[in-house]
């Protein structure tokens, strides 16, 4: 499991309406080389990365980059990141309070908001997502399931990772077996997805995702 304090989430955007997917990863490759060189020159640790390309409705591209350091992520000033990117504005976000980085970010990368979907005339596969954090706070949002995927070219590689990134191990079991394996572990993130029939508004299915943190006990210790 990735420790969020070791991560930084960067969003790299273009000043222009850049629509070339081949240029996108070429620019990122150069940015990655420049940033790693700067870190080395300043005696800071290297990182592994996950880079996810995201198309916009207007055709422009930008990148979400997850930098994973071997220790707590060092402070890198906004101006340094922007200087190494060279293409436009950037955003830097710490993920210190996010226990399930994947669940937190998936809707941003694959779905479009209901408002954007209506603007596009795409009102199919609407789903309502209710998320619960470890303090019990709930938020609900409506998304078009997989709505952003239509903006990607056929055969496009959505993301790239550095060689040191380990893939998660996935296995299937019953809920009772999973709960037995979890034991006295604290629930840190929960997401419930409601799939709605586009024609009659009826609920087709409800999917529940839960994230438990083995480093935290149910009593909060």
ZIPEGI-V498411 format. One record per residue. N is the residue number from 1. RES is the residue in one letter. SS is DSSP state (h for helix, s for strand, l for the rest). Layout:
n->[N N]
res->[RES RES]
ss->[SS SS]
This chain:
n->[1 2 3 4 5 6 7 8 9 10 11 12 13 14 15 16 17 18 19 20 21 22 23 24 25 26 27 28 29 30 31 32 33 34 35 36 37 38 39 40 41 42 43 44 45 46 47 48 49 50 51 52 53 54 55 56 57 58 59 60 61 62 63 64 65 66 67 68 69 70 71 72 73 74 75 76 77 78 79 80 81 82 83 84 85 86 87 88 89 90 91 92 93 94 95 96 97 98 99 100 101 102 103 104 105 106 107 108 109 110 111 112 113 114 115 116 117 118 119 120 121 122 123 124 125 126 127 128 129 130 131 132 133 134 135 136 137 138 139 140 141 142 143 144 145 146 147 148 149 150 151 152 153 154 155 156 157 158 159 160 161 162 163 164 165 166 167 168 169 170 171 172 173 174 175 176 177 178 179 180 181 182 183 184 185 186 187 188 189 190 191 192 193 194 195 196 197 198 199 200 201 202 203 204 205 206 207 208 209 210 211 212 213 214 215 216 217 218 219 220 221]
res->[X X X X X X X X X X X X X X X X X X X X X X X X X X X X X X X X X X X X X X X X X X X X X X X X X X X X X X X X X X X X X X X X X X X X X X X X X X X X X X X X X X X X X X X X X X X X X X X X X X X X X X X X X X X X X X X X X X X X X X X X X X X X X X X X X X X X X X X X X X X X X X X X X X X X X X X X X X X X X X X X X X X X X X X X X X X X X X X X X X X X X X X X X X X X X X X X X X X X X X X X X X X X X X X X X X X X X X X X X X X X X]
ss->[l l l h h h s s s s s s l l l l l l l l h h h h h h h h h h h h h h h h h h h h h l l l l l s s s s s s s s s l l l l l s s s s s s s s s l l l l l l l l h h h h h h h h l l l l s s s s s l l l l l l h h h h h h h h h h l s s h h h h h h h l l l l l s s s s s s s s l l l l s s s s s s s l l h h h h h l l l l l l l s s s l l l l l l l l l l l l l h h h h h h h h l l s s s s s s s s s s s s l l l l l l s s s s s s s s s s s s s s s l l l l]
